[in-house]
Amino acid sequence: MPANVISGKEVSAQIRAELKDEVAKLAAKGVQPGLAVILVGNDPASHSYVKGKEKASIELDFYSEIHRLDENVSEEEVLLLIKKLNADPKIHGILVQLPLPRHISEHKVILAIDPRKDVDGFHPQNVGNMYIGLPAFLPCTPHGVIQMLKRSGVEIAGKHAVVIGRSNIVGKPMAQLLLSENATVTICHSRTKDLPSFTRQADILIPAVGRAGTVRADMVKPGAVVIDVGVNRVDGKLVGDCAFEEVSEVASMITPVPGGVGPMTITMLMYNTVESAKRHSE
Ligand SMILES: Nc1nc(=O)c2c([nH]1)NC[C@@H]1CN(c3ccc(C(=O)N[C@@H](CCC(=O)O)C(=O)O)cc3)C=[N+]21
């Protein structure tokens, strides 16, 4: 039996409807969630993501600012803009689109963001708090994955979750959030020997590699849940890390690309911005 396809668009719509209620409650208190996005340079993919964030901001009636900066802007100028946004009471969330040009330090930029406005959850204070189970902004992509699992009725506790990838943005926090949900977690990566021997043990398999065709049907345990975080362009088409057609013959549930984790990432960004606005209004 082919797998059920978990629609990121549908789960997103559900969460966005809940957020709309929260936004209305805030409006009654005279607060409008405000999100500032900083985009440096002309990477077409980044521009397309930022458009998605802009669309979601309008849909949810946020106040939104997009700062499009020239590729050659200095690091100081970016840091200065962040300082201004940190101090701006209209702004509850600040996101600097990554990757940045090489002459700008990603680390310095992230450190400059007020952790209370770090809706990406990339500041070391939020990363650390997440790690020890204190309140924190959770990183949007892994948090989106957890929401997709929970809202599709997937039990996480006691399951063996295998994450492929160890980036600071997806792999590492993904493993940590699954651990917080009481999964048994394995992290695989580019130096893992005999990847299929691990993936075949997964009840929940989460490839986050960025290479199309990384996961094939013979690497998946029958009945496993597969959440594909990969985003790859192949012949101008967007695909995930899984060979979708064949893996869906083996898995019990699978997420598509596009229409899976991508929309959830944006929705959880909106969620964090509403959370920030709520804290601000308390
Ligand atoms: N500071 C920062 N925070 C991020 O969250 C961040 C970032 N930098 N840099 C780039 C990555 C990537 N990312 C995506 C968001 C939405 C889709 C998305 O909605 N994708 C659609 C398709 C979009 C299309 O067709 O191009 C989908 O999968 O259905 C994908 C990727 C956020 N990122």
The ligand as an SDF file (V2000), in Angstrom:
LIG
                    3D

 33 36  0  0  0  0  0  0  0  0999 V2000
   17.8940   32.8540    8.5750 N   0  0  0  0  0  0  0  0  0  0  0  0
   17.3280   31.9310    7.8050 C   0  0  0  0  0  0  0  0  0  0  0  0
   16.2040   31.2920    8.2060 N   0  0  0  0  0  0  0  0  0  0  0  0
   15.6080   30.3480    7.4120 C   0  0  0  0  0  0  0  0  0  0  0  0
   14.5780   29.7710    7.8010 O   0  0  0  0  0  0  0  0  0  0  0  0
   16.1840   30.0540    6.1390 C   0  0  0  0  0  0  0  0  0  0  0  0
   17.3450   30.7440    5.7710 C   0  0  0  0  0  0  0  0  0  0  0  0
   17.9060   31.6470    6.6120 N   0  0  0  0  0  0  0  0  0  0  0  0
   17.9460   30.4850    4.5810 N   0  0  0  0  0  0  0  0  0  0  0  0
   17.3880   29.5410    3.6390 C   0  0  0  0  0  0  0  0  0  0  0  0
   16.5560   28.4730    4.3140 C   0  0  0  0  0  0  0  0  0  0  0  0
   15.6030   27.7530    3.3960 C   0  0  0  0  0  0  0  0  0  0  0  0
   14.2790   28.0880    3.8660 N   0  0  0  0  0  0  0  0  0  0  0  0
   13.0900   27.7150    3.2250 C   0  0  0  0  0  0  0  0  0  0  0  0
   11.8680   28.2640    3.5350 C   0  0  0  0  0  0  0  0  0  0  0  0
   10.7230   27.9350    2.8460 C   0  0  0  0  0  0  0  0  0  0  0  0
   10.7550   27.0380    1.8000 C   0  0  0  0  0  0  0  0  0  0  0  0
    9.5050   26.7340    1.0650 C   0  0  0  0  0  0  0  0  0  0  0  0
    8.4220   27.1710    1.4020 O   0  0  0  0  0  0  0  0  0  0  0  0
    9.5690   25.9540   -0.0340 N   0  0  0  0  0  0  0  0  0  0  0  0
    8.4250   25.6260   -0.8570 C   0  0  0  0  0  0  0  0  0  0  0  0
    8.7410   25.7940   -2.3250 C   0  0  0  0  0  0  0  0  0  0  0  0
    9.3200   27.1500   -2.6690 C   0  0  0  0  0  0  0  0  0  0  0  0
    9.8260   27.2100   -4.1090 C   0  0  0  0  0  0  0  0  0  0  0  0
    9.1240   26.7430   -5.0180 O   0  0  0  0  0  0  0  0  0  0  0  0
   10.9500   27.7420   -4.3060 O   0  0  0  0  0  0  0  0  0  0  0  0
    8.0230   24.1770   -0.6310 C   0  0  0  0  0  0  0  0  0  0  0  0
    8.8600   23.3760   -0.2010 O   0  0  0  0  0  0  0  0  0  0  0  0
    6.8680   23.8560   -0.9220 O   0  0  0  0  0  0  0  0  0  0  0  0
   11.9580   26.4520    1.4830 C   0  0  0  0  0  0  0  0  0  0  0  0
   13.1080   26.7860    2.1880 C   0  0  0  0  0  0  0  0  0  0  0  0
   14.3750   28.9080    4.9410 C   0  0  0  0  0  0  0  0  0  0  0  0
   15.6490   29.1350    5.2620 N   0  0  0  0  0  0  0  0  0  0  0  0
  1  2  1  0
  2  3  2  0
  2  8  1  0
  3  4  1  0
  4  5  2  0
  4  6  1  0
  6  7  2  0
  6 33  1  0
  7  8  1  0
  7  9  1  0
  9 10  1  0
 10 11  1  0
 11 12  1  0
 11 33  1  0
 12 13  1  0
 13 14  1  0
 13 32  1  0
 14 15  1  0
 14 31  2  0
 15 16  2  0
 16 17  1  0
 17 18  1  0
 17 30  2  0
 18 19  2  0
 18 20  1  0
 20 21  1  0
 21 22  1  0
 21 27  1  0
 22 23  1  0
 23 24  1  0
 24 25  2  0
 24 26  1  0
 27 28  2  0
 27 29  1  0
 30 31  1  0
 32 33  2  0
M  CHG  1  33   1
M  END
$$$$
